[in-house]
């Protein structure tokens, strides 16, 4: 069975059928089947994705824009990948670029934007964001003399201070850099109002959707953003970064590039030879996800159904995980509770036990969860958890209720 051909023929595959697509889920550790809660740092990969990458490397491998068959095939496969990711983000294929990862792409675009900025200009960033959407703009503050305006995190709710966000945007704002979901807390931020205000002031809106993309079907048209970055390895693909770049904005950038390289987007945003097999794999991941929405309708329609079903399951798993952890007096939970806009990702600590020790204890029970700051260092600092950090457990498309119970049992053994 493949995702584009569910076992039922017409409907979506069952959870058992989904899990059967992931060889990693058969791994055992300490005599038990591994439960992966590390999805926020990178999900496992279905066979169809690995198969697409292998097929490219073994049968079509070539560089681009030459006249022989494998090069022509590569061009066609890369264009098909742009079409797949365009459907994933509700964009045009001409607005989809690829790179090593979201961080590298953001530095690249920030440098291009920064060539037109100077003293007196302002860039708005937030305390809730992964530093991949902070550090590139901090570099411009140092190099170009622009002013960085930071929107605070409300630690009582795990959300941005919305009033402060709106007040931070003004006539001098040139860039709003903001995330749609926190990779540390799971908080989902509605960026549309702030983005609309920024655009009214003539600013560029750069959105980090890395953590949101696996959980909320992204729509760049609804967001109204100019740039949006995400990473395929967070939504069941390989380690490849994906960038949406509004075509007219991208075409106006003074991008760092080699003189002979393409000078029109999207290829003008891609420096050097790309990871062709990774790009093909990213497209396969999108098609696999679309297949979870059944076999009828457009790719975008199938993605919509698939994400709706995954969201419903994720909310149930999140509620059980949150309530189970909250039942222990030794556990502290961070971020917004279930029933509020958030992803099925939970951050917590256990009183008197380091986050690394908690993660090791869980790993000994074949429950793989992450610990640390997850490059959302400011979030962790604001909660007073640096340098130890927190434990992060995220539910993915293959997570089961039994796995959540195993996680809760493991934490209970530590915290009582």
C-alpha positions as CSV (number, residue, x, y, z in Angstrom):
1,X,0.0,0.0,0.0
2,X,1.2,3.5,-0.8
3,X,-0.3,6.8,0.5
4,X,-1.7,7.5,-3.0
5,X,-3.4,4.1,-3.0
6,X,-5.0,3.6,0.4
7,X,-5.9,0.0,1.3
8,X,-9.6,0.9,1.2
9,X,-9.2,2.1,-2.4
10,X,-11.4,5.2,-1.8
11,X,-11.0,6.3,1.8
12,X,-8.0,7.2,3.9
13,X,-5.8,4.5,5.4
14,X,-6.1,3.4,9.0
15,X,-3.6,4.3,11.7
16,X,-2.3,0.7,11.5
17,X,-1.8,1.1,7.7
18,X,-0.1,4.4,8.2
19,X,2.3,2.9,10.7
20,X,3.1,0.0,8.4
21,X,4.6,2.6,6.0
22,X,7.4,3.5,8.5
23,X,10.2,0.9,8.9
24,X,11.6,2.9,11.8
25,X,8.5,2.0,13.9
26,X,9.7,-1.7,13.9
27,X,12.9,-0.7,15.8
28,X,13.2,-2.1,19.3
29,X,15.3,-0.7,22.2
30,X,15.8,-2.4,25.5
31,X,13.4,-5.1,24.4
32,X,10.5,-2.8,23.5
33,X,9.2,-1.2,20.3
34,X,10.3,2.4,20.1
35,X,7.8,5.2,20.6
36,X,9.0,8.3,18.8
37,X,8.0,11.6,20.4
38,X,10.8,13.5,18.8
39,X,8.8,14.6,15.8
40,X,9.2,18.3,16.5
41,X,12.9,17.8,15.9
42,X,12.4,15.6,12.9
43,X,9.9,12.9,11.9
44,X,10.4,9.4,10.7
45,X,10.2,8.7,6.9
46,X,7.7,6.4,5.1
47,X,9.0,3.9,2.5
48,X,7.6,5.9,-0.4
49,X,9.8,8.9,0.4
50,X,13.0,6.8,0.7
51,X,11.9,5.0,-2.5
52,X,11.5,8.2,-4.5
53,X,15.0,9.3,-3.4
54,X,16.6,6.0,-4.2
55,X,14.9,5.9,-7.6
56,X,16.2,9.4,-8.5
57,X,19.7,8.6,-7.5
58,X,19.9,5.2,-9.2
59,X,18.0,6.1,-12.4
60,X,17.9,9.8,-13.1
61,X,20.8,11.4,-11.3
62,X,22.3,14.4,-13.2
63,X,22.8,18.1,-13.0
64,X,20.2,20.5,-14.5
65,X,19.5,22.3,-17.8
66,X,21.5,20.1,-20.2
67,X,20.2,18.4,-23.3
68,X,20.7,14.7,-22.4
69,X,17.9,12.5,-21.0
70,X,18.9,12.3,-17.3
71,X,19.3,16.0,-17.1
72,X,16.0,16.6,-18.7
73,X,14.4,14.1,-16.3
74,X,16.0,15.9,-13.4
75,X,14.6,19.2,-14.6
76,X,11.1,17.7,-14.9
77,X,11.3,16.1,-11.4
78,X,12.4,19.3,-9.8
79,X,9.6,21.2,-11.4
80,X,7.1,18.6,-10.3
81,X,8.5,19.0,-6.8
82,X,7.8,22.8,-7.0
83,X,4.3,21.9,-8.0
84,X,3.8,19.6,-5.1
85,X,5.2,22.0,-2.5
86,X,3.1,24.8,-4.1
87,X,0.0,22.8,-3.5
88,X,1.2,22.1,0.1
89,X,1.5,25.9,0.7
90,X,-1.2,27.2,-1.7
91,X,1.3,29.0,-3.8
92,X,2.6,29.1,-7.4
93,X,5.4,26.7,-8.4
94,X,7.3,29.8,-9.4
95,X,7.3,30.8,-5.8
96,X,8.9,27.7,-4.3
97,X,12.6,27.5,-3.7
98,X,14.7,24.9,-2.0
99,X,17.8,25.0,0.2
100,X,19.8,23.1,2.8
101,X,17.3,24.0,5.6
102,X,15.1,26.8,6.7
103,X,17.9,28.5,8.7
104,X,20.2,28.7,5.7
105,X,17.4,30.0,3.5
106,X,16.5,32.6,6.1
107,X,20.1,33.9,6.4
108,X,20.2,34.1,2.6
109,X,17.0,36.1,2.2
110,X,17.8,38.3,5.2
111,X,21.1,39.2,3.7
112,X,19.4,40.2,0.4
113,X,16.8,42.3,2.2
114,X,19.4,43.8,4.4
115,X,21.3,45.3,1.4
116,X,18.5,47.9,1.2
117,X,18.3,48.7,5.0
118,X,20.2,51.0,7.2
119,X,20.0,53.1,10.4
120,X,16.5,54.2,11.3
121,X,14.9,51.1,9.8
122,X,13.3,48.6,12.2
123,X,12.9,44.8,12.1
124,X,10.3,43.2,14.5
125,X,11.1,39.8,15.9
126,X,9.6,37.9,18.8
127,X,10.7,36.0,22.0
128,X,8.6,33.1,21.0
129,X,10.5,32.2,17.8
130,X,13.1,29.7,17.0
131,X,16.4,31.6,16.6
132,X,16.5,30.7,12.9
133,X,14.0,33.6,12.6
134,X,15.9,35.8,15.0
135,X,19.6,35.4,14.4
136,X,19.6,36.4,10.7
137,X,17.9,39.7,11.6
138,X,20.2,40.2,14.6
139,X,23.1,40.0,12.1
140,X,21.5,42.9,10.1
141,X,21.3,45.0,13.3
142,X,25.0,44.5,13.7
143,X,26.0,44.9,10.1
144,X,23.6,47.5,8.8
145,X,22.7,49.5,11.9
146,X,19.0,48.6,11.8
147,X,17.0,48.6,15.0
148,X,15.7,45.3,16.3
149,X,12.3,45.5,18.1
150,X,11.5,42.4,20.2
151,X,7.9,41.4,21.0
152,X,7.8,39.8,24.5
153,X,6.5,36.4,25.4
154,X,3.6,36.2,28.0
155,X,4.9,33.4,30.1
156,X,1.6,33.0,31.9
157,X,-0.1,31.9,28.8
158,X,2.8,30.8,26.6
159,X,1.7,33.2,23.9
160,X,2.9,36.5,22.4
161,X,1.7,39.7,24.0
162,X,-0.6,40.6,21.1
163,X,-0.9,44.3,22.1
164,X,2.8,44.6,22.2
165,X,3.1,42.9,18.8
166,X,0.7,45.5,17.2
167,X,2.4,48.4,19.0
168,X,5.8,47.2,17.8
169,X,4.9,47.7,14.1
170,X,5.0,51.2,12.8
171,X,6.2,53.5,10.0
172,X,9.8,52.5,10.4
173,X,9.1,48.7,10.3
174,X,10.8,47.2,7.3
175,X,10.5,43.5,8.2
176,X,8.2,41.5,10.5
177,X,9.8,38.1,11.3
178,X,7.3,35.9,13.1
179,X,6.5,32.2,13.6
180,X,3.1,30.5,13.1
181,X,3.9,27.9,15.8
182,X,6.4,27.6,18.6
183,X,8.6,24.6,18.3
184,X,9.2,24.7,22.1
185,X,5.7,25.2,23.5
186,X,3.4,24.3,20.6
187,X,1.7,27.7,20.7
188,X,0.0,28.6,17.4
189,X,0.1,32.4,16.7
190,X,-2.4,34.1,14.3
191,X,0.0,36.2,12.3
192,X,-2.5,37.6,9.9
193,X,-3.5,40.8,11.7
194,X,0.1,41.8,12.5
195,X,1.2,40.9,9.0
196,X,-1.5,43.0,7.4
197,X,-0.5,46.0,9.6
198,X,3.2,45.5,8.6
199,X,2.3,45.4,5.0
200,X,0.3,48.6,5.3
201,X,3.5,50.2,6.5
202,X,5.4,48.8,3.5
203,X,7.2,46.1,5.5
204,X,8.1,42.6,4.3
205,X,6.6,39.7,6.3
206,X,8.8,36.7,6.8
207,X,7.0,33.7,8.5
208,X,8.7,30.6,10.1
209,X,6.3,27.7,9.6
210,X,8.7,24.9,10.4
211,X,6.8,23.7,13.4
212,X,3.3,24.5,12.1
213,X,3.7,22.8,8.7
214,X,3.3,19.2,9.9
215,X,0.2,20.1,11.9
216,X,-1.7,22.9,10.2
217,X,-2.1,23.0,6.5
218,X,-0.3,26.2,5.5
219,X,-2.0,28.7,3.3
220,X,0.3,31.6,2.2
221,X,-2.5,33.4,0.5
222,X,-4.6,33.5,3.7
223,X,-1.5,34.5,5.8
224,X,-0.7,37.2,3.3
225,X,3.1,36.8,3.9
226,X,5.9,37.6,1.5
227,X,8.2,34.8,2.6
228,X,7.6,31.5,4.5
229,X,10.1,28.9,5.4
230,X,9.5,25.3,6.4
231,X,11.5,22.0,6.5
232,X,10.5,18.8,4.8
233,X,12.1,16.6,7.6
234,X,9.4,17.9,10.0
235,X,6.6,16.6,7.7
236,X,7.9,13.0,6.9
237,X,10.5,14.0,4.3
238,X,14.3,14.3,4.0
239,X,16.5,17.1,5.3
240,X,15.6,19.8,2.8
241,X,14.5,23.4,3.4
242,X,11.5,24.9,1.5
243,X,11.0,28.6,0.9
244,X,7.9,30.3,-0.4
245,X,8.8,33.7,-1.9
246,X,6.2,36.0,-3.3
247,X,7.3,36.3,-6.9
248,X,7.3,40.1,-7.3
249,X,9.1,40.6,-4.0
250,X,11.7,37.9,-4.7
251,X,12.4,39.3,-8.2
252,X,13.2,42.7,-6.6
253,X,15.8,41.4,-4.2
254,X,19.5,42.0,-4.6
255,X,20.3,38.3,-4.0
256,X,23.9,37.1,-3.5
257,X,24.5,35.0,-6.5
258,X,27.1,33.9,-9.1
259,X,27.0,35.9,-12.3
260,X,26.2,33.0,-14.6
261,X,23.5,31.6,-12.3
262,X,19.8,32.1,-13.0
263,X,18.6,35.5,-12.1
264,X,14.8,34.9,-12.0
265,X,13.0,33.4,-9.1
266,X,12.7,30.7,-7.9
267,X,16.1,29.5,-9.0
268,X,17.7,32.9,-8.2
269,X,17.0,32.0,-4.5
270,X,18.9,28.8,-4.8
271,X,22.7,29.0,-4.4
272,X,24.7,26.3,-6.2
273,X,23.7,22.8,-7.0
274,X,20.8,21.6,-4.9
275,X,20.1,18.4,-3.1
276,X,18.0,16.9,-6.0
277,X,17.2,13.6,-4.3
278,X,16.1,15.5,-1.2
279,X,13.8,17.8,-3.2
280,X,12.3,14.7,-4.9
281,X,11.8,13.2,-1.5
282,X,10.1,16.3,-0.2
283,X,7.6,16.1,-3.0
284,X,7.1,12.5,-2.3
285,X,6.3,13.4,1.4
286,X,3.7,15.9,0.2
287,X,2.1,13.3,-2.1
288,X,2.2,10.7,0.7
289,X,0.4,13.1,3.1
290,X,-2.2,13.9,0.3
291,X,-2.8,10.2,0.0
292,X,-4.0,10.1,3.7
293,X,-6.9,12.3,2.5
294,X,-8.2,9.6,0.2
295,X,-8.0,9.3,-3.6
296,X,-10.6,11.8,-4.9
297,X,-10.1,15.5,-5.5
298,X,-7.1,17.7,-6.2
299,X,-3.9,17.3,-4.2
300,X,-4.8,20.4,-2.1
301,X,-8.2,19.0,-1.4
302,X,-6.8,15.7,-0.3
303,X,-4.2,17.5,1.9
304,X,-7.1,19.4,3.5
305,X,-8.9,16.2,4.4
306,X,-5.7,14.6,5.7
307,X,-4.7,17.5,7.9
308,X,-8.3,17.7,9.3
309,X,-8.2,14.1,10.3
310,X,-4.7,14.3,11.8
311,X,-5.7,17.4,13.7
312,X,-8.6,15.7,15.3
313,X,-6.4,12.7,16.4
314,X,-3.7,15.1,17.6
315,X,-6.0,17.0,19.8
316,X,-7.2,13.8,21.5
317,X,-3.6,12.6,22.1
318,X,-2.6,16.0,23.3
319,X,-5.4,16.2,25.8
320,X,-4.5,12.8,27.3
321,X,-0.8,13.6,27.4
322,X,-1.4,17.0,29.0
323,X,-3.9,15.8,31.6
324,X,-1.8,12.8,32.5
325,X,1.3,14.9,33.1
326,X,-0.7,17.5,35.0
327,X,-1.9,14.8,37.4
328,X,1.6,14.7,38.9
329,X,2.5,17.4,41.4
330,X,6.2,17.0,40.4
331,X,5.5,18.0,36.8
332,X,5.4,21.5,35.5
333,X,3.9,22.1,32.1
334,X,4.7,25.1,29.8
335,X,2.7,26.7,27.1
336,X,-1.1,27.0,26.4
337,X,-3.4,24.1,27.5
338,X,-5.5,21.9,25.2
339,X,-8.5,23.6,23.7
340,X,-6.4,26.7,22.7
341,X,-4.6,27.1,19.3
342,X,-1.6,24.8,19.6
343,X,0.1,21.8,18.1
344,X,0.2,18.4,19.9
345,X,3.6,19.2,21.3
346,X,4.1,19.4,25.1
347,X,7.0,20.9,27.1
348,X,7.5,19.9,30.7
349,X,9.9,19.4,33.6
350,X,10.0,17.1,36.6
351,X,10.9,18.6,40.0
352,X,14.4,17.9,41.1
353,X,15.3,15.9,38.0
354,X,17.3,17.4,35.0
355,X,15.6,17.4,31.7
356,X,18.4,15.2,30.3
357,X,17.9,12.7,33.0
358,X,14.2,12.6,32.3
359,X,14.9,12.0,28.6
360,X,17.4,9.3,29.4
361,X,15.0,7.5,31.7
362,X,12.3,7.6,29.0
363,X,14.8,6.4,26.4
364,X,15.6,3.4,28.6
365,X,11.9,2.5,28.2
366,X,12.1,2.9,24.5
367,X,10.3,6.3,24.6
368,X,12.3,8.8,22.6
369,X,11.7,12.4,23.6
370,X,13.9,15.5,23.2
371,X,15.4,17.8,25.9
372,X,17.1,21.2,25.9
373,X,16.2,24.5,24.3
374,X,15.5,23.4,20.7
375,X,17.1,26.6,19.5
376,X,14.2,28.5,21.0
377,X,16.7,29.7,23.6
378,X,14.8,32.9,24.5
379,X,11.6,31.0,25.4
380,X,13.6,28.7,27.7
381,X,15.4,31.7,29.3
382,X,12.1,33.5,30.0
383,X,10.8,30.5,31.9
384,X,14.0,30.4,33.9
385,X,15.0,27.0,32.5
386,X,18.4,27.8,31.0
387,X,20.7,26.0,30.7
388,X,18.9,22.7,31.6
389,X,15.9,23.3,29.3
390,X,12.7,21.3,29.2
391,X,11.6,17.9,28.0
392,X,9.6,18.1,24.7
393,X,7.2,15.3,23.6
394,X,5.4,15.7,20.3
395,X,2.7,13.6,18.7
396,X,3.1,12.8,15.0
397,X,0.9,11.1,12.4
398,X,2.0,7.7,13.6
399,X,1.6,8.2,17.4
400,X,-0.7,5.9,19.2
401,X,-2.7,6.1,22.5
402,X,-0.7,3.2,23.9
403,X,2.6,5.2,23.2
404,X,1.2,8.2,25.1
405,X,0.4,5.9,28.0
406,X,3.9,4.6,28.0
407,X,5.3,8.1,28.1
408,X,3.0,8.9,31.1
409,X,4.1,5.8,32.9
410,X,7.7,6.6,32.4
411,X,7.3,10.1,33.8
412,X,5.3,8.8,36.7
413,X,8.2,6.5,37.6
414,X,10.3,9.6,38.1
415,X,7.9,12.1,39.5
416,X,5.6,9.9,41.5
